């Protein structure tokens, strides 16, 4: 299967540079897999489109202010994206001008913090700091890790809007963006409609957002990401499956968590890491419906939704969304796949 099979033309002006003026005010594209039909609505009307007695599964990971700027020994400005803590003072990072950031190079960070490159992992680097830093330091000096297709600097507005209202556990370097549509009011309306909710955690990293560089889909290898399925979530999903109630994943990261932790006919509680890659031909065991955003061409996320709904139907839906001016990607509009 060719990666180019998942390419589509997207007008630049449909790439959302900012979120909607009000959280939860985005458009909603409803796709029925069985009939192939499209319905156009709004996120505010989500409840009436959800299957009766559904269980919604949210990813409660919180975005870390993981972009950090430093000055090199030659006075150049270098940007680091802190991907994962490796030790008390070491991080796996992405950097700008990566070829120049080689082992031995040293950097100065705010508040007198010093660092140096001590190793490489393909295009990534291992950064050693002269003292540990915590999320309070990053809250002071870090920046929200907006994706590169958002062509502006992050601002104070992004600290609120590039974070879900139910985020709990810090660890992601990109938002689980489907959840950005949910407001406290929408969440509060779900129980009265007979909709149950639970939370899992998957810390979004390279596995979610790294581009597919191989010509063949099957040759792409996902980076591992850490996840946690609490006992309450496993019990709720297993109970819903046993009662014939639909499980709706909010976001592709929730899908990947559920499918990774599904073993021997049940969802298993616990922590782990996953590099699961869902593309057409892969089957889904735990998920019956998916609430998601519109994804980038040739991405693993587009391949996942194509596996769930069929590539031809997804690309047809995307073509219709483009024709109608839906907003795409992280700050864009939403899709509900039934």
N, C-alpha and C positions, 0 to 999 in steps of 0.2 A: 504494500500500500504506500503510495507516494505522499510525501508531505505536501507537495504542491496541489494535491487533490482537495486540500482544505484552505485554499486561497480564495479570497473574494475581494473585489474592489470596494473601498470605503471612502466616500468623500471626506476630506480633511475636516470640514466644518461640522461633521457628525460626531467627532471625537470630543466628548465632554471635557472641557477644561476646568469647570467648576461644578459643584453639585447644584441641584435644583434650589431655588430660593428658600424653600422650606423642606425639611426632612419629611419624606413620605409622600411628596407631591409628584413623584415621577409617574410616567406612563407605564402601563403593564400590558405586555403582549402575552396572551394566553394561547398556548399551542396544545391541541389534543392529538396525541400520538395515534389513537385508534382511528379517528376520522380524518386526520390531516387538516382539520379546520383551524382557523385563526379567529380570535376574538380580541378586540381592542378595548382596554379599560384603564384603570389607574390603580396604583398601589393602595390607595385608600379603600378601594373596593375589593381588596384581596380576599377577605373572608367569604364573600359570596361565590368566589371561584374555587375555593378549596374543597376537596372531597369531604363529605360528611364524616364526622368523628375522627378526623385525621390527627396524626401525631407529627408535630413539627420539631425538627432537630436543628439546633443552632450551634454554631462554632463560637465560643465565648472568648477566644484568644484576643489579647489586646496588643495593639501595635506599639512597638518600642520606637522612640525617637532615635533611630539607628543610624542616621546620616551625621557624620562628624567630620569637621574640617580641621586640617592641620597645616603647619608650615614645614617644608622640607629643609634640609641643611643648605640647599641652594636658594632658599627663600621662595620657592614655588608653593602654590596653594594646592593641596592634595585632598581629595574627598575620599572618605572611607565609609563603607556600608558594613556595619557590624552584623554579620549573619548569625553567628552562634558562638557562645562562650565555650572555649575549650578547656580552660583552667582558671584559676583565681585571677590571673593577670593576662591571659592570652585569649585572643578572639580569631575566629575565621572571618576574613573580610573580603569584600570586593573593593577595588580602588580605581580611581581615574588614572589614565596613562599607565596601565598595569605593567607593561614591559619595562618601564623605568623604575618600578617599585620592587627592588630585588633585595634578597637577604643582606642584612648589614645596614641598609639605609635607615636613617633616624629622622624623627619628626617631633615637633613641638605642638602640643594641644593646649587648649585653654586651662587656666589655673595652674600653670607650670607642669602639667602632665607631659611626660616624655614617652616615646614609643619607638620601636624598631621592628623591621621585618626580620623574622627568624626562620621562615620556611615558606614553601610554595605547595599548592595543590592545584595543578593544572592552571587555570586562569585566576585562581584565588590565592590569597596570601594569608600567612599566619602573623598576626601583629601581637607583639609582646609589649605591655605597658609597664612603667616603673612602679605602679601601685594599682590596686584594684579600683574599678569604678562601678558605680551602681546606677540604678534608673533615675535617682535624684540628680546625679551629675548629668546624665543624658537629657533629663527634663530641662536643665539649665542651658546646655550647650548644643544638644542634638537638634536635628531637624526631622520632620516627618518624611518618611521614605516614599514620596509620591512617585508613581511610575514614570518612565522617561517620555511617554506620549503626552503627559501633562506638561506643556512647555511653558512653565512659569515656576518661580520660586514658591515654596510653601509659605504660608502665613498663619496668623493666629486662628483664622477661621478653620483651617485644616486640622488643627489640634482637636477640634470638636467633631467636624464632619467626616474626617477620615478615620473615625472610630465608631464602632457600634455602641448603641446606648446600653447594651447588656455585656460589654466586654469586661473581663475579670482578671485573666491571667496574662501578664506581660510576656511577650516572647516572639511576636510576629514582626517580620520586616516588610510586610504588605498587608493591607486590610483584607479580611474576608468580606468582599465588597457587596455581596448579595444582602448581607445583614445591615448595610448602611441605610436601607430603605425603611427599616422598622423604627417606629416611634414608641414612646411609652404608652400612648393612647391606643395604638394598633395592637400592641402586645396585651394591654388590659382588656381589649375587646374579644380576644380569642376564647377564653374559658366560657363566656356566655354563649358563644356559638358552638360549644361542644368540641373545641379544638384543644388538645393537650400539647404542652411544650416541654422539652428537655434540652440540656446543654451537653455538648462534648467539647473537647479542645484539640485543635490542630494548629501548631505554630507555623504560620506561613513562611516559607523560605524559598530557596532556589527550586525545589521540586515543583512548586506551583507556577512561578513566573519565568523561569529560564526558557529562552526560545528553543525550538526544535531546530537543530542545525544539520541533522542527518537528512539525506534525500529520501530514505525509506523510514516510515513511521516506526516500524518494528525495531530499528536500530537505535532509537533514542533511549537513553537511560535516565531515569528520574533521580534527582538527589533525595536523600532521605529527610523526612520531617518528623518531628516528635508529636505524638498524640496521646490523649487520655480519654478513656471512656469510663465515667463514674458508674458505680453500681446502680444508682437510680436510673441512669440513662439506659443501661443494658436491660434492666428489668422492664422499663416502660416500652422499649422497642420490642422486646420478646413478647410482652403481653399483647401489644398491638398486633403483632404478626399472628399470634395465636387466636386472637379474636377477629381476624380478617379485616382489621382497620388499616388504612393506608398510612405509610410512613413517608413524610415529605421532608426532604433534605433542603435546608436553607443554605445554598451555596455549594460549589464544587468541593470545597474543603470538608464540608460535612459528609458529602458523598464518599470521599476518599477515606475518611475516618471510619465510617460505618462499614464500608466494603473491606477495609483492612482488618477490622476487628471481628468480622463475621466468620465463624469457623464451626463446622459440624452442625449447621442448621440453626445457629443461634448467635446473637451478638455477645461477645465476651468482654466483660469489664477488665480494666487494667490500663497500664501505660505501655508504650512501645514506640517504634519508629517505622515509617513506611516509605517505600518508593513505588507504591502501586501506580500503574499507568493504565488508564482505562481509555481504550480506543475502539473503533468499530470491530466487532467480533468478540469483544469481552462481554460477559454477562453480569447482571446486577442481582445480588441476593437480598439486600436489605432495604432498598429504596424503591418506592412506587411512584413518586412524583418529585419534581425538582423546581425550586425557585432560584433563579440565577440572573446574572447580568448578560449583556451581549459581549462576546469575547473577540480577541484579536485573531486575525487570519493566521493559519498554520500553527496555532498554539495548542498545547496539551489540553487546555480548557475547552477549546472548540472541539477537539477530538473526543473529549469526555461527553459533552452534550450530544455529539453526533453518535457516539456509541449508545447513548440512552434513547435517542429519538429517531435515529437514522440520519446518515449524512445528507442524503438528498432532501429530506424534509426540513432539516435544520437550515441548509443553504437556501432553500426556497423561502423559509420564514425570514431569514436574514435579508434576502432580496426585497421582501415585502416591507420589512422594517426600515430599510434604507429608503425605499420609495416614499414611505410615510414620514420620514424625518425623525425616526427614533434616535435618541442619543446613545452612544456606544461607550463601552469599557467602564472603568472603575466608578466614575461619577455619573454614569449614564442611566438609562431606563432599565426596566426589569422584564424578565420573561418567566412565566409559569408553565412548565412542561408537565402535562397530565398524562 
